[in-house]
Amino acid sequence: MPIPSETLSLLRWRARRGLLENDLMMERFFERFHDRIEEADLEPLNTLLDLSDNDLMDLLLRRKEPEGELATEGVHRVLAMLRPVRN
């Protein structure tokens, strides 16, 4: 079941980033998946949003993979939605 629109609005606001590239990827994520983000996605998404801009960028661009406590199924699932599609 998708999350309520109020929760989605708060999440979009929290996802605003200092790096333009991160901001663009987050916006694309919300445009594509706004109606498919579920409660189970909130914790992993918030975990990713807690990262610094540079650490998040490294994950989004596949320069790094999640390690340690970050390497959860939920984080991998959300990252798969966030990352640009490879050609």
C-alpha contacts under 8 A as a table, 3 or more apart, distances in Angstrom:
res1	aa1	res2	aa2	distance
1	M	36	R	7.76
1	M	38	E	5.87
1	M	39	E	7.61
2	P	35	D	5.97
2	P	36	R	5.54
2	P	37	I	5.50
2	P	38	E	4.63
2	P	39	E	7.15
3	I	7	T	6.46
3	I	8	L	6.62
3	I	35	D	7.92
3	I	37	I	6.31
3	I	38	E	5.29
3	I	39	E	6.04
4	P	7	T	5.36
4	P	8	L	6.36
5	S	8	L	4.89
5	S	9	S	6.11
6	E	9	S	5.12
6	E	10	L	6.36
7	T	10	L	5.19
7	T	11	L	6.13
8	L	11	L	5.01
8	L	12	R	6.11
8	L	34	H	7.42
9	S	12	R	5.13
9	S	13	W	6.29
10	L	13	W	5.13
10	L	14	R	6.22
11	L	14	R	5.02
11	L	15	A	6.08
12	R	15	A	5.04
12	R	16	R	6.79
12	R	27	E	7.97
12	R	30	F	7.39
13	W	16	R	5.69
14	R	49	L	7.68
15	A	23	D	7.49
15	A	26	M	6.66
15	A	49	L	6.40
16	R	23	D	5.81
16	R	26	M	7.62
17	R	20	L	7.01
17	R	22	N	6.16
17	R	23	D	5.15
17	R	53	D	6.86
18	G	22	N	7.67
18	G	23	D	7.30
18	G	53	D	6.74
19	L	22	N	5.42
19	L	23	D	6.27
19	L	53	D	6.42
20	L	23	D	4.93
20	L	24	L	6.11
21	E	24	L	5.19
21	E	25	M	6.34
21	E	57	M	7.78
22	N	25	M	5.17
22	N	26	M	6.11
22	N	53	D	7.20
22	N	56	L	7.56
22	N	57	M	6.22
23	D	26	M	5.15
23	D	27	E	6.13
24	L	27	E	5.11
24	L	28	R	6.18
25	M	28	R	5.10
25	M	29	F	6.12
25	M	82	L	6.71
25	M	83	R	7.49
25	M	84	P	7.63
26	M	29	F	4.97
26	M	30	F	6.32
26	M	82	L	6.91
27	E	30	F	5.20
27	E	31	E	6.17
28	R	31	E	5.04
28	R	32	R	6.11
29	F	32	R	5.30
29	F	33	F	5.85
29	F	34	H	7.57
29	F	81	M	6.82
29	F	82	L	5.52
30	F	33	F	5.26
30	F	34	H	4.82
31	E	34	H	5.86
33	F	36	R	5.07
33	F	37	I	6.09
33	F	81	M	7.92
34	H	37	I	5.81
37	I	41	D	6.19
37	I	42	L	7.82
38	E	41	D	5.34
38	E	42	L	6.96
39	E	42	L	5.42
39	E	43	E	7.92
40	A	43	E	6.72
40	A	44	P	7.81
40	A	74	G	7.53
41	D	44	P	5.68
41	D	45	L	5.97
41	D	74	G	6.65
41	D	78	V	6.65
42	L	45	L	5.15
42	L	46	N	5.98
43	E	46	N	5.15
43	E	47	T	6.10
43	E	74	G	7.92
44	P	47	T	4.93
44	P	48	L	6.31
44	P	74	G	5.37
44	P	75	V	4.77
44	P	78	V	6.78
45	L	48	L	5.14
45	L	49	L	6.20
45	L	75	V	6.91
45	L	78	V	6.41
46	N	49	L	4.85
46	N	50	D	6.17
47	T	50	D	5.21
47	T	51	L	7.07
47	T	70	L	7.73
47	T	75	V	7.73
48	L	51	L	5.50
48	L	56	L	6.74
48	L	75	V	7.36
49	L	52	S	7.79
49	L	56	L	7.61
51	L	55	D	6.06
51	L	56	L	5.87
52	S	55	D	5.28
52	S	56	L	6.15
53	D	56	L	5.18
53	D	57	M	6.06
54	N	57	M	5.02
54	N	58	D	6.24
55	D	58	D	5.15
55	D	59	L	6.49
56	L	59	L	5.19
56	L	60	L	6.14
57	M	60	L	5.01
57	M	61	L	6.01
58	D	61	L	5.34
58	D	62	R	6.04
58	D	63	R	4.87
58	D	64	K	5.51
59	L	62	R	5.04
59	L	63	R	6.05
59	L	64	K	5.14
59	L	65	E	5.86
59	L	66	P	7.08
59	L	79	L	7.77
60	L	63	R	7.71
60	L	79	L	6.96
60	L	82	L	6.85
60	L	83	R	5.12
60	L	84	P	7.60
61	L	64	K	7.77
61	L	83	R	6.87
61	L	84	P	7.74
62	R	65	E	6.45
65	E	71	A	7.92
66	P	70	L	5.31
66	P	71	A	4.67
66	P	72	T	7.96
66	P	75	V	7.83
66	P	76	H	7.65
67	E	70	L	5.41
67	E	71	A	4.85
68	G	71	A	5.54
69	E	72	T	6.90
70	L	75	V	6.78
71	A	75	V	6.57
71	A	76	H	6.99
72	T	75	V	5.29
72	T	76	H	6.29
73	E	76	H	5.16
73	E	77	R	6.12
74	G	77	R	5.01
74	G	78	V	6.21
75	V	78	V	5.22
75	V	79	L	5.95
76	H	79	L	5.05
76	H	80	A	6.13
77	R	80	A	5.24
77	R	81	M	6.72
78	V	81	M	5.16
78	V	82	L	6.21
79	L	82	L	4.86
79	L	83	R	5.83
80	A	83	R	5.55
